[in-house]
Amino acid sequence: MTLFTTIRRGAALGAVVATVASAQLRVVTSTTDLYDIAKAVGGDKVVAAHIGEGYQDPHFIEAKPSFVLQLQRADVWAFVGLDLEIGWMPLLLDGARNPKITLGGSGYLDVSRAMPVIDIPRGAVDRSQGDVHPLGNPHYWLDPENGRRIARLFLSKYSELDPKNATAYAANEKAFEERLGAAEKAWQADLATIKGKPVVAWHTSWRYFAEYTGMNIVAYMEPKPVVPPSPSHLVTVIGAIRRTGAKVIVMEPFYDKKVADFVAKETGATVLILPSSVGGVKGVDDYIALMRSDIAQLAAAVK
């Protein structure tokens, strides 16, 4: 075999590999939770990336030029919606100028459209109420039933855009639901421990988790969403803890815990740092692991 033949065959092989790679759907998601489920359903038929990291507050993401480049090549842009990304998503989409992933495009996927949304405000919403989401609470992924809804939505979108691989997507989605179902059976004892237990939460991000687990949120450290607690509000929170016997203050890793530590010292409660997203802490590397870890830690803390 001549060197020329080897080079030519290598080039041909490279062209085949490039063609296969280009045939994969390119998916970009706003969060790591959507990313993990997008990968689970897509398997080797998609190339996935995410914008926010699990250890970041998803409301406040820096709109980096590298994100614009990812979105320029994307076939699917999947985002939480309900204005969670309102502070940074428009900048990225405007910069990408990709008609496939803008409103009305084939790859524009507002995941909230498949969700039963809670906490939709009644009446007018203004800044005096804090960072209230006028369309409802966007932290819906913290209920496994909504995890299933997310997976089914990706299945539908992938099958629409890539019908030749619809069977593979369906098999992947089914496997994801089976893994999630098995995990749910395993943590039923922990759910029984959590049900009805009084808990203080830092932010309203734990509302869907509370609906699923049965934990009873008796107070929020924030008087209004994203508004720091005042001394008078802390007195109210301390009173709620003493009245209800709440043992735990739940908060995400990206919040400053000094104030929560003060309340814990005053009441004997424990500050429990729980990630609200995949990758929020080391070792929580997929969606099912996130739910399993949060449920197990909360159950241990409220016993």
Secondary structure as GFF3:
##gff-version 3
##sequence-region A 1 303
A	DSSP	alpha_helix	3	23	.	.	.	ID=ss1
A	DSSP	beta_strand	25	29	.	.	.	ID=ss2
A	DSSP	alpha_helix	32	42	.	.	.	ID=ss3
A	DSSP	three_ten_helix	43	45	.	.	.	ID=ss4
A	DSSP	beta_strand	46	50	.	.	.	ID=ss5
A	DSSP	alpha_helix	65	72	.	.	.	ID=ss6
A	DSSP	beta_strand	76	79	.	.	.	ID=ss7
A	DSSP	alpha_helix	89	96	.	.	.	ID=ss8
A	DSSP	three_ten_helix	99	101	.	.	.	ID=ss9
A	DSSP	beta_strand	108	110	.	.	.	ID=ss10
A	DSSP	three_ten_helix	111	114	.	.	.	ID=ss11
A	DSSP	three_ten_helix	127	129	.	.	.	ID=ss12
A	DSSP	three_ten_helix	140	142	.	.	.	ID=ss13
A	DSSP	alpha_helix	144	161	.	.	.	ID=ss14
A	DSSP	three_ten_helix	163	165	.	.	.	ID=ss15
A	DSSP	alpha_helix	166	186	.	.	.	ID=ss16
A	DSSP	alpha_helix	188	194	.	.	.	ID=ss17
A	DSSP	beta_strand	198	201	.	.	.	ID=ss18
A	DSSP	three_ten_helix	204	206	.	.	.	ID=ss19
A	DSSP	alpha_helix	207	213	.	.	.	ID=ss20
A	DSSP	beta_strand	216	220	.	.	.	ID=ss21
A	DSSP	alpha_helix	231	244	.	.	.	ID=ss22
A	DSSP	beta_strand	248	251	.	.	.	ID=ss23
A	DSSP	alpha_helix	258	267	.	.	.	ID=ss24
A	DSSP	beta_strand	270	273	.	.	.	ID=ss25
A	DSSP	alpha_helix	287	302	.	.	.	ID=ss26
###
